């Protein structure tokens, strides 16, 4: 399925719009269920399928160990440059 990284903003009402490219990439439509997972300063939004809760939360827990917040802007920059 590949990796996509996008940046967004939180509205004054605490809402976050999922970018169109990511919604299309994951097949997220109105009514789709997502899981919000937090740990320290990380927030992960995961598409819910028929997986068990343990299966759903395992990748975010492992990803947290690999990705540092300071690395995210560089990852976004590299991804955008690779699409040009």
Secondary structure, 3 states (H helix, E strand, C coil): CCCCCCCCCECCCCCECCCHHHHHHHCCCCCCCEEEEEECCEEEEEECCCCCHHHHHHHHHHHHHHCCHHHHHHHHHHHHHHCC
